[in-house]
């Protein structure tokens, strides 16, 4: 069942994540994925690095970064976590919003890995994929329908999302990414 999600980037106080990802997820390898999205969804390495190879100008826009109670539907993924830092960003390629990313960093992870506490407009992927103690759990995927204005110039539509729980030096963090319509038009940049 596809979830209908409403999203806006208006500057109003946010009490929950901009996009709720509370819905059924499946192992991405068991799904029939659109051919143009499968390499993005199944990418085992840094999505940020892959995006940078597909544009001349990459930019991260920080939408939200704050402490939050971990939603009940995420608690099975991060057992024993009551509070986490919610970080929401938009990843832009050549002035097109391509990926909305949402990460949940448990307080115990932030306490032990201080660089994660205030990433600002630095990509999380640029940091975690440089760490030798990184492992990634199963890549899960789902499909959702976005409504409303994502950002200027982006149409609403069916979007696939993926999520993974990472372990960094034995400490968990959850990263979910929603692939926006503009990603379907990206091509590798040649020198």
C-alpha positions as CSV (number, residue, x, y, z in Angstrom):
1,X,0.0,0.0,0.0
2,X,1.4,3.3,-1.1
3,X,1.4,6.2,1.4
4,X,0.3,9.7,0.4
5,X,2.7,12.3,1.8
6,X,2.4,16.0,1.9
7,X,5.6,18.0,2.0
8,X,6.4,21.7,2.2
9,X,9.6,23.6,2.9
10,X,7.8,26.6,4.4
11,X,9.6,27.9,7.5
12,X,7.2,26.8,10.2
13,X,8.0,25.0,13.4
14,X,8.3,21.3,12.7
15,X,7.1,18.8,15.4
16,X,7.7,15.7,13.2
17,X,9.8,14.8,10.2
18,X,8.8,16.6,7.0
19,X,8.1,13.3,5.3
20,X,6.7,10.4,7.4
21,X,8.2,7.1,6.4
22,X,5.8,5.1,8.5
23,X,4.8,2.3,6.1
24,X,5.7,-1.2,5.1
25,X,9.3,-1.7,3.9
26,X,10.8,-4.7,2.1
27,X,14.3,-5.9,1.2
28,X,15.1,-3.9,-1.9
29,X,16.6,-6.9,-3.6
30,X,13.2,-8.7,-3.5
31,X,11.4,-5.9,-5.3
32,X,10.9,-5.2,-9.0
33,X,12.4,-1.7,-9.2
34,X,12.3,0.7,-12.2
35,X,15.4,0.1,-14.3
36,X,16.5,3.8,-14.1
37,X,16.2,3.8,-10.3
38,X,17.5,0.3,-9.3
39,X,21.2,1.4,-9.4
40,X,20.5,4.3,-7.1
41,X,18.3,2.3,-4.7
42,X,20.7,-0.6,-4.6
43,X,23.9,1.5,-4.3
44,X,25.9,-0.1,-1.5
45,X,28.5,2.8,-1.2
46,X,27.9,6.5,-0.7
47,X,24.9,7.9,-2.4
48,X,26.5,11.4,-2.0
49,X,29.5,10.3,-4.0
50,X,27.3,8.7,-6.7
51,X,25.3,12.0,-7.0
52,X,28.5,14.0,-7.3
53,X,29.5,11.9,-10.3
54,X,26.2,12.8,-12.0
55,X,26.4,16.5,-11.8
56,X,28.7,19.5,-12.1
57,X,27.4,21.3,-9.0
58,X,26.3,19.3,-5.9
59,X,24.7,21.1,-2.9
60,X,23.3,19.9,0.4
61,X,20.5,22.0,1.9
62,X,19.9,21.5,5.6
63,X,16.1,21.5,6.2
64,X,16.1,20.4,9.9
65,X,18.5,19.2,12.5
66,X,17.2,18.8,16.1
67,X,16.7,16.4,19.0
68,X,13.5,14.4,18.8
69,X,11.8,11.4,20.4
70,X,12.2,8.4,18.2
71,X,8.9,7.6,16.6
72,X,7.4,4.2,17.6
73,X,7.6,2.8,14.1
74,X,11.4,3.3,14.1
75,X,12.0,1.8,17.5
76,X,12.4,-1.8,16.2
77,X,15.2,-0.6,13.9
78,X,17.1,1.2,16.7
79,X,16.3,-0.8,19.9
80,X,16.8,0.8,23.2
81,X,16.7,4.3,21.6
82,X,14.3,6.8,23.1
83,X,15.8,10.0,21.8
84,X,17.7,10.7,18.6
85,X,18.9,13.6,16.5
86,X,16.6,14.0,13.4
87,X,18.5,15.4,10.4
88,X,16.6,16.2,7.2
89,X,18.4,17.4,4.1
90,X,17.8,18.0,0.4
91,X,20.5,16.9,-2.0
92,X,20.7,19.0,-5.1
93,X,22.4,18.3,-8.4
94,X,22.8,21.1,-10.9
95,X,20.1,23.1,-9.1
96,X,17.6,20.2,-9.2
97,X,16.4,18.6,-5.9
98,X,17.2,14.9,-6.4
99,X,17.1,13.3,-3.0
100,X,15.4,14.1,0.3
101,X,17.3,12.4,3.1
102,X,16.3,11.7,6.7
103,X,18.6,10.4,9.3
104,X,18.1,9.4,12.9
105,X,21.2,9.4,15.1
106,X,20.6,7.9,18.6
107,X,21.8,10.0,21.5
108,X,24.4,7.3,22.4
109,X,25.8,7.5,18.9
110,X,26.1,11.3,19.0
111,X,27.7,11.2,22.5
112,X,30.5,8.8,21.3
113,X,30.9,10.2,17.7
114,X,30.9,14.0,18.2
115,X,31.5,14.9,14.5
116,X,28.0,13.7,13.9
117,X,26.5,16.1,16.4
118,X,26.7,19.1,14.1
119,X,27.2,18.2,10.4
120,X,25.4,21.4,9.2
121,X,25.6,21.5,5.4
122,X,28.2,18.8,5.2
123,X,26.9,15.5,3.8
124,X,26.6,12.7,6.3
125,X,27.8,10.2,3.7
126,X,31.1,12.2,3.2
127,X,31.9,11.4,6.9
128,X,30.5,7.9,7.6
129,X,31.9,6.3,4.4
130,X,35.4,7.5,5.3
131,X,35.3,5.6,8.6
132,X,36.9,2.2,8.8
133,X,34.4,0.9,11.4
134,X,31.3,1.2,9.1
135,X,28.9,-1.6,8.2
136,X,25.5,-1.4,6.5
137,X,22.4,-3.4,7.2
138,X,19.9,-4.5,4.6
139,X,18.8,-1.9,2.1
140,X,15.0,-1.8,2.4
141,X,12.7,0.0,-0.1
142,X,9.2,1.3,-0.4
143,X,7.2,3.4,-2.7
144,X,5.2,6.5,-1.8
145,X,3.2,9.3,-3.4
146,X,4.4,12.8,-2.7
147,X,1.9,15.7,-2.9
148,X,2.5,19.4,-2.6
149,X,5.4,21.6,-3.3
150,X,8.7,19.8,-2.6
151,X,10.8,22.7,-3.7
152,X,10.5,25.1,-6.6
153,X,10.6,23.3,-9.9
154,X,9.8,19.8,-8.6
155,X,6.6,18.0,-9.5
156,X,4.7,15.7,-7.2
157,X,4.7,12.0,-8.1
158,X,5.5,8.5,-7.2
159,X,8.8,8.2,-5.5
160,X,10.8,5.3,-4.2
161,X,12.6,5.5,-0.9
162,X,15.3,3.3,0.7
163,X,16.6,3.0,4.2
164,X,19.4,1.2,6.0
165,X,20.7,0.9,9.5
166,X,24.4,1.5,9.7
167,X,26.8,0.5,12.5
168,X,29.7,2.9,12.9
169,X,32.2,1.5,15.4
170,X,29.3,-0.6,16.8
171,X,27.0,2.4,17.2
172,X,23.7,2.5,15.2
173,X,22.3,5.2,12.9
174,X,19.4,5.1,10.5
175,X,19.4,6.8,7.1
176,X,16.4,7.0,4.7
177,X,16.5,8.6,1.3
178,X,13.6,9.5,-1.0
179,X,14.4,9.6,-4.7
180,X,12.7,12.6,-6.2
181,X,11.6,12.8,-9.9
182,X,14.7,14.8,-11.0
183,X,17.0,11.9,-10.2
184,X,15.6,9.9,-13.2
185,X,17.1,12.5,-15.6
186,X,20.7,12.4,-14.2
187,X,23.5,11.2,-16.4
188,X,27.1,10.6,-15.5
189,X,29.2,13.7,-16.0
190,X,32.2,13.2,-18.4
191,X,35.4,15.3,-18.0
